[in-house]
Amino acid sequence: MDTQFLQANWMLVAVAAVSGAMLLWTFVGKRMAGFESADTLKATRLYNDDALILDVREPSEFESGHIPKSKHIPLGQLSTRLGELEKFKSKPVLVNCRSGHRSARACNVLKKAGFETVYNLDGGIVAWERANLPIERKKK
């Protein structure tokens, strides 16, 4: 590469390097976390294949609408309630929250506890609803 070009366009080169590093981190970071992301299509396949659907939102959020057949354990209680999930350690587990951030933390907890196949629902319940997938609401 021409050093004169690099010197004249150092800002452009820096932006390209930073954006490339960010793209690489997005790909590598998810792999290093030990769990996979699932878009709504993959989540639907997991749901239909009887994966455990784990909702880690707060009770009021869960009651306002959740994926049918989902098990509810708020993120703050997950570490102390792992025993309830012991029989699912070798089954796929799809974890969801509102947007995908809390569920990513829950995925880390599950992987550290020895769960083999853990997926984080990309975009959480918001993405699930946007895809017009079924929602169950608590009857009053």
C-alpha positions, 0 to 999 in steps of 0.5 A: 500500500502506498504510504502517501495514501495512508498519510493523506487518508488516515482518518478514512483508514481508521474508520475502516479499521474500527468498523471492521473490528466491530463487525469481527467482535459481533461475530466472535463475541457471540461465539465466545459467549457459548450460546447462539442467537436465534431469530424468530424463524429459528425460534419457531423451529425450536418451539415446534421441536419442544425446546424449553422456552424460558422467559426471564422477564419480571412477573408483570411483563410475563403476565402482559403476554408471553410465548405459549408453553414458556417457563417463567423464572425472572432473571434475578431468581435464575441462579437460585432456581436452576434446580427447576431446570435440571431435567432440561440440561441436555435439551435446547433452551430458548431464552427470552426477555423483552428485547434480548439483553436480560436473556443474554445474561440468563444464557450465560448463567445457563451455560455456566451451569452446564446447559448444553444448547442455549439460544437467546431470542434476538429482539426478545418478545418484541421481535416475536410479537412483530413477527405475529407469532402467538402470544398467551395472555393471563386471563383476568 
